[in-house]
Amino acid sequence: KAGAIPPLVNFLESKEKYRQQCAVVALAILTRDSPANSKAAGSARAIDALMKHKDSPIPEARDEVAIIVRNIFMEDDDYRDQFVEKGGVSFFIKQFNEAAGDSEPEAQLDAILNLTDLLKDGAGEIKKDIVDQFMKAGVDVKLQGMEDTDDNELKEAIEDLRDMLGGKTLD
């Protein structure tokens, strides 16, 4: 282990914006497709530091923060709970709302996958309290407006999320 993750998490707390931005990019790369690095980021308390960047004026930074926290909480339900406690549900709903108005299918897909992954715990059980929050925020209604797409992967993700919101479990 090289130990790069704890210093990067510390950079998220830096007063220097360029260090913060570099840390977000580096953590996104390191946690992508790496359960070990995602767990290391969780252990280094990255969720706390990342959530301070959820309202970044840079849309791409917000998207990367969302991907990083998703990578982390997918590895451990305790990290999912931390994320939810730190305002993660509203962060993902806000990201989804922004993407729903975007004509870019990739942004829409990422936002929907974030919501889908947040809904299921490590055992694959749907978190009813989070479903309730999504329903109150009108996620189901926005999904209906997104169904008219030629992107098959996006269509499937929309259908899966709507099924979960309706109480169906996915295999």
Disulfide bonds with the S-S distance in Angstrom:
none
